[in-house]
Amino acid sequence: MANVISDETIEYVGILAKLELNDAEKEKAKQDMTSMLDYIDQLNELDTTDVEPMSHVFPVNNVFREDIVTNTDDRENILKNAPEQKNGMFNVPKTFS
């Protein structure tokens, strides 16, 4: 199919992408987009009647497990990693005043 990308479309895509394109770059982008759309049209011509739809190329299975708490209150060992501590908690610098 003849996919035609207009200058307005290229301008709009440039604005969305926050790009400043010169005339040569706009023309190259127009050719690239046309080429991509032509390739998509080619893919649409494939016969996929016997192909099962899928959401991922590889089989993805959820692994469910019990949500069991395995660690206990180990505050003292955790606070050993703190550069500073105060009242049994991490002491960090203020982020706002």
N, C-alpha and C positions, 0 to 999 in steps of 0.2 A: 504494500500500500504506500501511497505517497503521503508521508507525514510531513507537514509543513509547520515549522516553528516560526512564529512571527517575531519581528523586532521587539514588539511590545512584551511578548512573553520573556524574551531574553532580558529586557530591561527589568521586568518584574522579578525574575529569578535573581538577578544581580542585586536588586534592592533587598530581597529576603535574605540573601547570603551575605549582605553587606560588602559587596565587591564593587570596585570601580574598574570597569572593563573598557579598554580602548576598542576602536572599531575592528581591529584584526582579532582581538580576543572574543568579541561578540560574535563575529562570523564563525570562528572556530567552535565556540560553544554551541552555536546554532547547528553546525554540522554534526557535532558530537551527540546532541540531543536527538536529532533526526535519525542518526545511526542507531541509537539506543531504542527508539520507538520502532524502527524498522525491525530490529532484532526481536523485540517483544511480539510484533505482528507475526514473525516467523514462528515463534514458540506457540502462538495461538492456533497455528495451522496444524499442530500435532494432534494425532488421534489419541485421546486419553480416556476413552470410554471404559477400558478394562483396568485402569490404574486406580488403585484405592487412594483416596485422599489421606494425607498425613500432615502432621504438624511439625515433625522433626525428621531429619534424615535417618538418624539412628533411633532404635527403640528406647523410649524413656519410661522407666517404671518408678513409681514412688516407693520409697522404702519407709514403712511406718514402724515405729518402735514406741514402747512405753516411755512416757516423759517422767523419768524417775530422777529425783535429786540425788546425786552421788557424792557431792562434796558437803562438808559440814562447815560450821562457822570457824574458819581458820584465820580470823582477823589478825592475829599476831604475826603469823608467817607472811600474810599478804602485806602488812604494813612494814615489814622488813625491807621491801623493795621501794618504799616511798622515800624520796629525797628529804622530805619534811613531813612530820605528822603532828597533829594537835588533837587532843581529846579522843584518841582512837580513830582518827580519820586522816585522810590525805590533806595536807595543807598546801594550797596552790595560790599563786598570786591573783589579785583582783583583776577581773577582766573589764570592769567598768566601775565608775565611782559615783 
